[in-house]
């Protein structure tokens, strides 16, 4: 189930985060941040995410729609 929460901690150089769900008080395990969001998820950022039964998970998006706008630097 897709959930909403706020980034609680940034780990592994921004490649993983923990999230505090809006609908709970327990912080998630470390979940994966997709490459286009690495570096743009400071603590407190509202995110949509999913955690699976095996305790793996991924951030799906920032709730404000922002992303790593440096993804394409104009180089061919």
LINLIN-V527398 format. One record per residue. RES is the residue in one letter. OMEGA is omega in radians with two decimals (none if undefined). Layout:
res = [RES:RES]
omega = [OMEGA:OMEGA]
This chain:
res = [X:X:X:X:X:X:X:X:X:X:X:X:X:X:X:X:X:X:X:X:X:X:X:X:X:X:X:X:X:X:X:X:X:X:X:X:X:X:X:X:X:X:X:X:X:X:X:X:X:X:X:X:X:X:X:X:X:X:X:X:X:X:X:X:X:X:X:X:X:X:X:X:X:X:X:X]
omega = [3.10:-3.12:3.07:3.10:3.11:3.10:-3.14:-3.14:3.09:-3.04:3.00:3.11:3.12:-3.12:3.09:3.06:2.85:-3.05:2.99:-3.12:3.03:-3.06:-3.14:-3.12:-3.12:3.11:3.13:2.91:3.09:3.13:-3.03:3.03:3.11:-3.02:-3.08:3.07:3.12:3.10:-3.12:3.11:3.10:3.09:3.13:-3.14:3.06:-3.09:2.90:-3.06:3.06:3.02:-3.07:-3.11:-3.14:3.13:2.94:3.13:-3.14:3.00:-3.12:3.14:2.90:-3.12:3.10:3.07:3.12:3.12:-3.12:-3.07:3.06:-3.10:3.12:-3.06:-3.12:3.12:3.14:none]
